[in-house]
Amino acid sequence: MKTARGFFKPLAIGAPAPWRELPARVERMIHFVPPHLEKVRAKVGEIAPTVDVILANLEDAIPADAKGAALAGTIAMSREVDFKALGVGLWVRINCLNSPWHLDEVATLVEKAGDRIDVIMVPKVEGPWDIFYIDQLLASLEAKHGVTRPILLHAILETAEGVMNVEQIAGASPRMQGVSLGPADLAASRAMKTTRVGGGHPGYRVIEDPHTDGLPRASVQQDLWHYTFAKMVDACAAHGIKPFYGPFGAIDDPVACEQQFRNAFLMGCAGAWSLHPSQIAIAKTVFSPDPAEVAFARRILEAMPDGSGVAMIDGKMQDDATWKQAKVMVDCARQIAAKDAEYAALYGF
């Protein structure tokens, strides 16, 4: 690992200095776009104002013979839409680091769109060594092409080895923006017996003990991803970066999508992927704190301005610990309100 003094040094002569704190951005939904499809790309200017992040996808779901067209479409999209003026992040998911495409992708992206891309999403990250490699590569390319701000990195957690090493991945570089759970590839890596992309499974449940009278036993479906979520969230929180839920593949089940997103939100995730326009509104609602919760949190902060002491509000005791919880809620709401006029009105900011 790098020394404390060396952690924030540029990795190449002439490269921009690394971020010491993440830029303050709202990222409730990362909306995936297949940039090789001109018909879809043509709608990006219309969709962008409704989302927090547009992601140009170069990896899964892009056929091998369309990789070049997807890369060219990404560059075109970065020029056709002024994402910065819209307050929308522009991310790119490259192909995995053992693929024949990633090197040309990174080189082309930095050369032709380096000052317009906010984050590069790296799939199938298995350890800090993957981040060290792409960190050094980006620094060299940024220096070569005169990029003035460092492109951040976002890792996808989708192998058993990646889960085992998530703490080291999260702290591998000051470029790290966050980590997403990739449940489909992770399920395959673990040899899990499911073909679902995220969400629960009707076979993964608990059942109560038998009744002496023979009545049916209550049984409740459980969350397959709870352990991995918790481990990922802890790693990200410890290193000051953001955890995200990844894809929810059942586009035809918005109720289950909302529940999975809500589980992630309550556990500390900042946002989730939207694979279809119908999931944008779900993510926006779920990853924006409820106005009633925000109002109650504000009352806690007002009752204990310096965060010390104790207060009783509506029969519930408040102390320094609940003050910290309230501050998390209010800070999140303020950040969203600064970007989203609808929620600014709902929150009263």
FIDREN-809203 format. One line per 2 residues: number of its first residue (from 0); their letters; for each residue x, y, z of N, C-alpha, C. Coordinates in steps of 0.02 Angstrom, whole numbers. Example, Ala and Ser with C-alpha at 12.3 -4.5 7.8 and 13.67 -1.06 7.14 Angstrom:
REM residues 2
0> AS> 660:-284:390:615:-225:390:660:-165:390; 642:-112:354:684:-53:357:645:2:394
//
This chain:
REM residues 349
0> MK> 42:-60:0:0:0:0:44:63:0; 16:117:-27:53:180:-28:60:209:42
2> TA> 113:249:51:121:283:115:69:338:121; 59:362:182:10:415:193:28:478:154
4> RG> 93:494:151:114:554:116:110:545:40; 116:484:17:117:472:-54:49:459:-85
6> FF> -2:449:-43:-67:427:-68:-97:477:-117; -88:542:-105:-120:593:-146:-72:625:-197
8> KP> -15:594:-208:30:620:-260:6:598:-329; 10:642:-379:-6:621:-448:40:563:-469
10> LA> 12:515:-506:50:456:-525:88:465:-591; 82:523:-621:119:537:-683:138:611:-684
12> IG> 194:626:-714:216:696:-721:166:733:-765; 137:786:-738:89:825:-776:17:804:-768
14> AP> 6:750:-730:-63:728:-717:-96:773:-665; -162:781:-668:-195:823:-617:-190:792:-548
16> AP> -189:835:-498:-185:811:-429:-249:772:-412; -243:716:-377:-302:676:-359:-350:716:-313
18> WR> -414:698:-317:-463:727:-271:-445:707:-200; -450:754:-154:-443:737:-83:-511:722:-51
20> EL> -563:752:-78:-632:736:-57:-672:725:-121; -720:680:-118:-763:669:-176:-803:732:-192
22> PA> -811:749:-256:-856:804:-274:-926:790:-247; -960:841:-225:-1028:833:-198:-1077:826:-255
24> RV> -1100:766:-267:-1146:752:-323:-1203:708:-299; -1262:721:-326:-1319:678:-314:-1318:623:-367
26> ER> -1322:560:-346:-1316:504:-392:-1366:449:-373; -1430:468:-374:-1482:421:-353:-1493:365:-403
28> MI> -1485:382:-467:-1491:330:-518:-1436:338:-570; -1407:282:-589:-1357:279:-642:-1392:247:-702
30> HF> -1411:288:-750:-1452:263:-805:-1409:238:-863; -1417:175:-879:-1376:142:-929:-1403:155:-1000
32> VP> -1356:171:-1045:-1372:184:-1115:-1327:141:-1159; -1354:105:-1208:-1313:69:-1256:-1292:116:-1313
34> PH> -1232:143:-1313:-1215:197:-1358:-1206:177:-1431; -1205:111:-1445:-1200:89:-1515:-1266:94:-1553
36> LE> -1321:105:-1516:-1387:110:-1547:-1404:184:-1557; -1402:206:-1619:-1413:277:-1633:-1482:300:-1610
38> KV> -1532:257:-1618:-1600:276:-1600:-1605:290:-1525; -1571:249:-1485:-1571:260:-1412:-1529:321:-1394
40> RA> -1471:326:-1426:-1426:383:-1411:-1459:449:-1428; -1501:450:-1478:-1535:512:-1498:-1582:538:-1444
42> KV> -1602:494:-1399:-1649:514:-1346:-1614:536:-1282; -1547:531:-1281:-1510:547:-1220:-1520:619:-1198
44> GE> -1522:665:-1246:-1533:735:-1229:-1600:747:-1195; -1649:705:-1211:-1715:710:-1180:-1717:676:-1111
46> IA> -1681:620:-1105:-1681:583:-1042:-1636:615:-990; -1580:643:-1011:-1530:667:-964:-1557:714:-910
48> PT> -1601:762:-926:-1625:806:-872:-1666:771:-819; -1688:709:-832:-1730:673:-784:-1690:627:-739
50> VD> -1623:622:-749:-1582:576:-710:-1524:614:-678; -1489:579:-635:-1429:608:-603:-1365:589:-640
52> VI> -1365:529:-669:-1305:504:-704:-1327:468:-768; -1294:483:-823:-1300:444:-884:-1236:402:-891
54> LA> -1245:337:-900:-1187:293:-909:-1188:263:-979; -1134:273:-1015:-1124:241:-1080:-1095:172:-1068
56> NL> -1132:120:-1087:-1113:52:-1073:-1074:21:-1131; -1013:-1:-1118:-973:-34:-1169:-965:-108:-1156
58> ED> -989:-132:-1099:-974:-201:-1079:-1032:-249:-1092; -1059:-282:-1040:-1112:-331:-1049:-1171:-301:-1088
60> AI> -1203:-342:-1128:-1260:-323:-1170:-1239:-288:-1234; -1175:-275:-1243:-1150:-247:-1305:-1115:-303:-1344
62> PA> -1141:-324:-1402:-1110:-379:-1440:-1037:-364:-1457; -997:-417:-1463:-926:-409:-1478:-914:-369:-1541
64> DA> -957:-380:-1591:-946:-345:-1655:-973:-273:-1654; -1001:-252:-1596:-1025:-183:-1589:-984:-143:-1539
66> KG> -930:-171:-1513:-890:-135:-1463:-861:-70:-1492; -836:-73:-1553:-809:-12:-1584:-861:41:-1594
68> AA> -921:20:-1616:-975:68:-1626:-998:98:-1559; -997:58:-1506:-1016:84:-1440:-966:136:-1416
70> LA> -902:124:-1427:-851:173:-1407:-859:238:-1446; -868:231:-1512:-878:291:-1553:-942:328:-1533
72> GT> -994:290:-1517:-1056:321:-1494:-1049:357:-1429; -1007:331:-1385:-994:364:-1321:-960:432:-1331
74> IA> -910:434:-1375:-876:497:-1389:-924:547:-1419; -966:523:-1466:-1015:568:-1497:-1065:594:-1445
76> MS> -1088:550:-1401:-1136:570:-1350:-1106:623:-1303; -1041:616:-1287:-1009:664:-1242:-1005:733:-1273
78> RE> -1008:736:-1340:-1004:801:-1374:-1073:829:-1391; -1121:784:-1398:-1189:806:-1419:-1230:835:-1362
80> VD> -1216:814:-1301:-1255:835:-1243:-1208:870:-1193; -1227:928:-1169:-1187:964:-1118:-1209:940:-1049
82> FK> -1181:884:-1029:-1201:853:-965:-1185:899:-906; -1129:933:-909:-1109:977:-854:-1160:1032:-844
84> AL> -1184:1062:-899:-1234:1116:-894:-1299:1091:-864; -1314:1027:-877:-1376:997:-851:-1369:974:-779
86> GV> -1307:975:-753:-1296:949:-685:-1301:873:-682; -1285:841:-738:-1290:768:-744:-1221:738:-752
88> GL> -1206:685:-716:-1141:652:-722:-1138:611:-785; -1079:607:-816:-1068:564:-873:-1018:510:-852
90> WV> -1041:448:-851:-1000:391:-833:-994:345:-893; -942:303:-893:-933:252:-944:-914:187:-910
92> RI> -949:133:-928:-928:67:-905:-886:35:-961; -822:25:-947:-777:-6:-995:-784:-82:-990
94> NC> -750:-117:-1035:-748:-190:-1030:-697:-210:-977; -703:-272:-953:-661:-294:-897:-587:-294:-917
96> LN> -544:-293:-867:-473:-281:-877:-437:-339:-909; -469:-398:-914:-438:-453:-950:-469:-462:-1020
98> SP> -505:-411:-1042:-535:-414:-1109:-488:-382:-1160; -498:-396:-1225:-456:-365:-1276:-475:-293:-1293
100> WH> -528:-267:-1261:-555:-201:-1281:-536:-144:-1233; -524:-161:-1169:-521:-107:-1120:-466:-57:-1132
102> LD> -408:-79:-1157:-351:-34:-1165:-366:20:-1217; -392:0:-1275:-411:49:-1326:-467:94:-1301
104> EV> -513:65:-1263:-569:106:-1237:-544:162:-1192; -502:144:-1143:-477:195:-1096:-436:247:-1132
106> AT> -391:225:-1177:-349:273:-1214:-391:321:-1256; -442:295:-1289:-485:337:-1332:-528:384:-1290
108> LV> -556:358:-1235:-598:400:-1192:-560:459:-1163; -500:447:-1139:-461:502:-1109:-440:551:-1163
110> EK> -419:527:-1221:-396:571:-1274:-452:615:-1300; -511:586:-1312:-564:621:-1347:-619:649:-1303
112> AG> -621:627:-1240:-675:651:-1196:-653:656:-1124; -587:661:-1112:-561:658:-1044:-586:711:-997
114> DR> -600:771:-1023:-625:825:-979:-701:826:-973; -734:779:-1006:-807:776:-1002:-833:715:-964
116> ID> -789:666:-954:-809:605:-918:-794:613:-844; -844:598:-803:-836:604:-730:-808:541:-699
118> VI> -834:483:-720:-818:420:-687:-811:365:-740; -761:323:-731:-756:261:-769:-773:203:-723
120> MV> -822:164:-743:-844:105:-704:-805:45:-729; -773:9:-682:-730:-47:-699:-764:-112:-675
122> PK> -781:-157:-721:-815:-218:-701:-768:-271:-674; -797:-317:-635:-762:-377:-612:-695:-362:-578
124> VE> -695:-310:-537:-634:-294:-498:-626:-347:-444; -566:-376:-441:-555:-431:-394:-509:-414:-336
126> GP> -471:-360:-343:-427:-340:-289:-398:-272:-303; -360:-245:-255:-333:-177:-264:-285:-172:-323
128> WD> -256:-229:-343:-210:-228:-400:-244:-204:-464; -308:-220:-472:-345:-196:-531:-351:-120:-530
130> IF> -364:-92:-470:-369:-19:-464:-301:14:-473; -248:-16:-445:-181:12:-455:-165:18:-529
132> YI> -182:-34:-567:-166:-34:-639:-203:21:-676; -269:25:-666:-308:74:-704:-294:145:-679
134> DQ> -276:152:-616:-258:217:-587:-195:244:-622; -144:202:-628:-82:223:-661:-93:237:-735
136> LL> -132:195:-767:-147:204:-838:-182:271:-850; -232:285:-810:-269:348:-817:-224:408:-806
138> AS> -182:405:-754:-137:462:-740:-91:476:-799; -64:424:-829:-19:433:-886:-56:463:-946
140> LE> -116:439:-958:-156:465:-1015:-180:536:-1002; -199:551:-940:-221:619:-924:-163:668:-934
142> AK> -104:648:-913:-46:692:-923:-31:701:-997; -35:648:-1035:-20:650:-1107:-68:697:-1144
144> HG> -132:696:-1125:-183:732:-1162:-205:797:-1128; -171:817:-1074:-185:880:-1042:-253:884:-1007
146> VT> -276:827:-982:-339:826:-944:-328:863:-878; -374:908:-860:-362:952:-803:-393:929:-738
148> RP> -436:880:-739:-464:853:-677:-463:777:-682; -449:743:-626:-443:670:-629:-510:636:-639
150> IL> -511:586:-681:-571:545:-691:-575:496:-632; -632:491:-602:-642:447:-545:-654:375:-568
152> LH> -646:328:-521:-657:257:-535:-712:229:-491; -752:185:-522:-806:151:-486:-799:76:-501
154> AI> -794:36:-448:-783:-36:-456:-850:-73:-450; -857:-126:-490:-915:-170:-483:-893:-233:-446
156> LE> -932:-250:-395:-917:-308:-353:-957:-367:-382; -924:-410:-420:-962:-464:-453:-924:-530:-456
158> TA> -875:-539:-412:-843:-604:-404:-833:-617:-329; -827:-681:-313:-814:-699:-243:-749:-668:-218
160> EG> -698:-667:-261:-634:-638:-241:-641:-563:-229; -681:-530:-270:-693:-459:-260:-727:-445:-193
162> VM> -776:-486:-175:-810:-477:-110:-759:-488:-54; -717:-538:-60:-667:-552:-9:-620:-493:0
164> NV> -606:-456:-54:-557:-402:-52:-588:-332:-55; -652:-326:-41:-686:-262:-52:-657:-206:-9
166> EQ> -633:-221:51:-605:-168:93:-543:-138:60; -500:-181:32:-439:-156:-1:-456:-120:-67
168> IA> -506:-144:-102:-528:-111:-164:-551:-40:-149; -593:-33:-97:-622:32:-81:-568:84:-63
170> GA> -513:61:-35:-461:108:-14:-399:109:-59; -405:82:-119:-346:73:-162:-321:137:-194
172> SP> -363:187:-202:-342:248:-237:-386:306:-219; -359:368:-219:-402:427:-210:-450:437:-268
174> RM> -441:400:-322:-489:404:-377:-555:367:-362; -555:324:-312:-614:283:-300:-674:325:-282
176> QG> -727:320:-323:-789:355:-311:-839:312:-274; -840:247:-290:-888:203:-258:-882:132:-283
178> VS> -928:90:-258:-931:19:-276:-1004:1:-287; -1018:-37:-339:-1085:-63:-352:-1086:-139:-344
180> LG> -1143:-164:-320:-1154:-236:-317:-1176:-260:-386; -1142:-310:-413:-1161:-341:-476:-1187:-411:-464
182> PA> -1251:-420:-449:-1276:-484:-424:-1275:-541:-474; -1282:-528:-539:-1286:-583:-587:-1219:-619:-593
184> DL> -1165:-582:-608:-1100:-613:-613:-1077:-641:-545; -1094:-606:-491:-1076:-631:-425:-1110:-697:-411
186> AA> -1173:-704:-430:-1209:-767:-421:-1174:-823:-458; -1152:-810:-519:-1116:-861:-557:-1049:-878:-525
188> SR> -1014:-827:-502:-949:-838:-470:-955:-881:-408; -1009:-873:-372:-1020:-911:-310:-1054:-979:-323
190> AM> -1071:-992:-385:-1110:-1053:-402:-1178:-1053:-368; -1208:-993:-361:-1275:-989:-334:-1324:-1017:-385
192> KT> -1377:-1048:-362:-1424:-1082:-407:-1484:-1037:-422; -1470:-984:-460:-1522:-937:-478:-1504:-907:-546
194> TR> -1556:-891:-585:-1546:-855:-649:-1572:-784:-645; -1589:-761:-585:-1616:-694:-577:-1560:-642:-574
196> VG> -1575:-581:-596:-1527:-525:-593:-1548:-481:-534; -1522:-497:-476:-1538:-459:-416:-1605:-480:-387
198> GG> -1623:-448:-332:-1686:-462:-300:-1684:-526:-259; -1742:-545:-234:-1748:-605:-193:-1758:-668:-234
200> HP> -1772:-722:-199:-1786:-786:-232:-1837:-822:-188; -1890:-850:-219:-1942:-882:-178:-1917:-943:-139
202> GY> -1861:-971:-160:-1835:-1029:-125:-1791:-1013:-66; -1771:-949:-60:-1726:-929:-6:-1768:-897:49
204> RV> -1785:-935:100:-1833:-912:150:-1821:-946:217; -1856:-922:267:-1858:-955:333:-1929:-978:345
206> IE> -1936:-1029:388:-2002:-1056:404:-2007:-1066:479; -2066:-1053:506:-2075:-1061:578:-2080:-1135:597
208> DP> -2072:-1148:661:-2076:-1217:686:-2146:-1245:675; -2151:-1312:675:-2218:-1343:666:-2266:-1324:722
210> HT> -2330:-1317:705:-2383:-1305:754:-2408:-1372:781; -2423:-1374:845:-2449:-1436:874:-2516:-1454:845
212> DG> -2554:-1404:821:-2620:-1417:793:-2618:-1431:718; -2558:-1432:689:-2551:-1449:619:-2568:-1393:571
214> LP> -2579:-1332:595:-2594:-1275:552:-2534:-1259:506; -2547:-1228:449:-2492:-1211:403:-2439:-1167:437
216> RA> -2378:-1179:420:-2322:-1142:451:-2306:-1080:409; -2300:-1023:444:-2282:-961:409:-2211:-966:382
218> SV> -2202:-938:322:-2136:-939:291:-2126:-872:256; -2065:-845:261:-2051:-778:235:-1988:-781:191
220> QQ> -1993:-750:133:-1935:-746:88:-1882:-701:117; -1819:-720:109:-1763:-682:136:-1723:-648:81
222> DL> -1676:-605:101:-1635:-567:54:-1570:-604:42; -1560:-628:-20:-1499:-663:-39:-1436:-620:-31
224> WH> -1445:-553:-35:-1387:-509:-43:-1370:-470:20; -1403:-485:75:-1395:-444:135:-1322:-443:160
226> YT> -1291:-501:163:-1222:-504:187:-1176:-463:143; -1183:-472:77:-1138:-437:31:-1150:-362:34
228> FA> -1213:-341:36:-1230:-270:44:-1194:-241:105; -1202:-274:162:-1174:-247:224:-1099:-241:220
230> KM> -1066:-292:192:-993:-291:187:-971:-235:140; -1006:-226:84:-989:-173:36:-1001:-104:66
232> VD> -1057:-95:100:-1073:-30:130:-1021:-11:183; -1002:-59:225:-951:-45:277:-884:-25:245
234> AC> -864:-61:193:-800:-45:160:-802:25:130; -857:42:98:-862:108:67:-865:163:120
236> AA> -905:153:171:-911:204:224:-843:215:258; -807:162:270:-742:168:304:-693:209:263
238> HG> -698:206:197:-651:241:153:-680:304:122; -739:325:144:-768:388:121:-791:388:49
240> IK> -811:330:22:-837:327:-46:-909:301:-43; -942:295:-101:-1014:281:-102:-1029:209:-124
242> PF> -1074:175:-86:-1098:110:-108:-1162:117:-149; -1171:73:-199:-1229:74:-242:-1256:4:-252
244> YG> -1323:-1:-259:-1351:-63:-284:-1344:-61:-360; -1335:-120:-390:-1326:-124:-462:-1391:-135:-499
246> PF> -1394:-185:-543:-1453:-194:-587:-1508:-235:-554; -1569:-218:-570:-1627:-259:-554:-1658:-280:-620
248> GA> -1652:-344:-636:-1668:-367:-703:-1741:-376:-720; -1785:-382:-670:-1856:-394:-683:-1890:-328:-697
250> ID> -1884:-305:-759:-1914:-241:-778:-1990:-242:-769; -2019:-303:-775:-2092:-310:-770:-2118:-313:-698
252> DP> -2073:-305:-649:-2093:-309:-579:-2070:-247:-541; -2104:-190:-552:-2081:-128:-519:-2088:-130:-443
254> VA> -2134:-170:-417:-2143:-174:-344:-2082:-206:-313; -2058:-261:-342:-1998:-294:-316:-1937:-250:-325
256> CE> -1934:-214:-382:-1878:-168:-394:-1876:-115:-339; -1934:-86:-324:-1936:-34:-272:-1914:-62:-205
258> QQ> -1934:-123:-189:-1915:-151:-124:-1840:-164:-121; -1811:-190:-176:-1738:-201:-176:-1700:-136:-170
260> FR> -1723:-85:-206:-1691:-19:-201:-1698:8:-130; -1756:-1:-100:-1767:25:-33:-1723:-10:18
262> NA> -1715:-75:12:-1669:-111:56:-1599:-80:52; -1578:-66:-10:-1511:-38:-20:-1506:32:11
264> FL> -1558:73:1:-1559:141:27:-1554:140:103; -1595:98:135:-1595:96:208:-1528:73:236
266> MG> -1493:30:199:-1429:5:222:-1371:52:209; -1385:107:172:-1333:158:163:-1312:172:92
268> CA> -1344:139:43:-1324:150:-26:-1348:219:-51; -1308:249:-95:-1323:315:-122:-1370:313:-181
270> GA> -1372:256:-217:-1413:251:-276:-1411:181:-304; -1439:174:-365:-1443:109:-398:-1440:120:-473
272> WS> -1432:66:-510:-1434:70:-583:-1506:70:-608; -1519:107:-660:-1583:101:-695:-1569:75:-765
274> LH> -1596:15:-779:-1585:-17:-844:-1638:0:-894; -1693:28:-870:-1751:44:-912:-1779:110:-887
276> PS> -1807:150:-933:-1835:215:-910:-1886:208:-854; -1921:151:-850:-1971:143:-797:-1940:139:-728
278> QI> -1875:125:-723:-1843:120:-658:-1814:186:-634; -1815:237:-677:-1788:303:-658:-1829:333:-601
280> AI> -1894:335:-609:-1937:365:-558:-1934:326:-493; -1928:260:-498:-1923:219:-437:-1861:238:-398
282> AK> -1804:241:-433:-1741:258:-399:-1743:329:-370; -1773:376:-408:-1776:445:-385:-1816:450:-320
284> TV> -1871:414:-317:-1913:416:-257:-1880:382:-198; -1854:321:-210:-1827:281:-156:-1764:312:-126
286> FS> -1720:339:-168:-1656:364:-143:-1659:439:-124; -1719:466:-121:-1730:532:-92:-1765:522:-25
288> PD> -1736:545:31:-1768:533:96:-1840:558:97; -1881:521:133:-1951:540:139:-1958:608:173
290> PA> -1998:654:145:-2004:721:175:-2024:720:249; -2067:673:269:-2087:670:339:-2028:651:383
292> EV> -1986:605:359:-1926:586:396:-1877:645:401; -1871:682:347:-1827:740:347:-1852:793:396
294> AF> -1917:804:397:-1947:853:443:-1933:834:516; -1940:769:531:-1927:746:600:-1852:753:616
296> AR> -1810:737:569:-1738:744:579:-1719:817:593; -1751:863:558:-1737:934:569:-1758:955:640
298> RI> -1811:926:665:-1832:942:733:-1780:919:784; -1748:861:770:-1696:837:815:-1637:886:815
300> LE> -1617:908:756:-1560:955:751:-1576:1021:784; -1638:1044:778:-1658:1107:808:-1661:1101:884
302> AM> -1681:1042:909:-1686:1033:981:-1617:1026:1014; -1568:1005:976:-1500:994:1003:-1450:1026:954
304> PD> -1446:1092:952:-1406:1127:900:-1333:1105:897; -1303:1089:954:-1232:1070:954:-1223:995:957
306> GS> -1277:957:955:-1272:885:954:-1258:854:1022; -1263:892:1075:-1250:865:1142:-1313:866:1184
308> GV> -1310:829:1238:-1367:828:1284:-1419:776:1264; -1481:789:1285:-1536:743:1272:-1600:783:1262
310> AM> -1645:757:1221:-1709:790:1209:-1762:737:1201; -1825:755:1216:-1882:710:1207:-1926:741:1154
312> ID> -1937:706:1098:-1979:730:1043:-2031:677:1026; -2094:695:1035:-2149:648:1021:-2141:582:1058
314> GK> -2117:586:1119:-2110:526:1160:-2049:484:1145; -2005:510:1102:-1945:472:1084:-1883:510:1108
316> MQ> -1840:473:1144:-1779:503:1170:-1729:515:1114; -1698:574:1115:-1647:591:1066:-1582:609:1104
318> DD> -1526:585:1077:-1461:602:1106:-1411:613:1051; -1346:612:1068:-1296:627:1017:-1295:577:960
320> AT> -1314:514:974:-1315:463:921:-1371:476:872; -1431:490:897:-1487:504:852:-1477:571:816
322> WK> -1441:618:848:-1423:681:815:-1381:668:753; -1333:621:759:-1292:603:701:-1334:572:646
324> QA> -1381:528:665:-1425:498:615:-1467:552:580; -1492:599:619:-1532:653:591:-1491:696:543
326> KV> -1429:708:560:-1386:749:518:-1374:715:451; -1364:649:451:-1357:611:389:-1418:622:344
328> MV> -1477:617:374:-1539:625:336:-1546:696:308; -1533:746:349:-1542:815:327:-1488:835:276
330> DC> -1427:813:287:-1374:829:238:-1390:798:170; -1415:737:170:-1435:705:107:-1491:744:73
332> AR> -1540:764:113:-1596:802:85:-1574:870:57; -1529:904:92:-1504:969:68:-1467:962:1
334> QI> -1427:909:-4:-1391:899:-66:-1439:886:-124; -1489:845:-112:-1539:832:-164:-1579:895:-181
336> AA> -1597:934:-130:-1636:995:-141:-1597:1045:-183; -1532:1047:-175:-1490:1093:-214:-1491:1077:-288
338> KD> -1506:1014:-305:-1508:993:-375:-1578:988:-403; -1626:968:-360:-1692:948:-382:-1745:995:-353
340> AE> -1773:1038:-394:-1822:1088:-371:-1884:1055:-340; -1904:998:-367:-1962:963:-341:-1951:945:-268
342> YA> -1892:918:-253:-1879:898:-184:-1861:957:-139; -1835:1009:-168:-1823:1070:-129:-1889:1095:-100
344> AL> -1942:1092:-141:-2008:1114:-118:-2035:1066:-65; -2026:1001:-76:-2052:951:-29:-2017:957:39
346> YG> -1952:970:38:-1914:974:100:-1918:1043:133; -1939:1093:96:-1944:1160:124:-1877:1194:130
348> F> -1829:1176:87:-1763:1209:87:-1761:1264:35
//
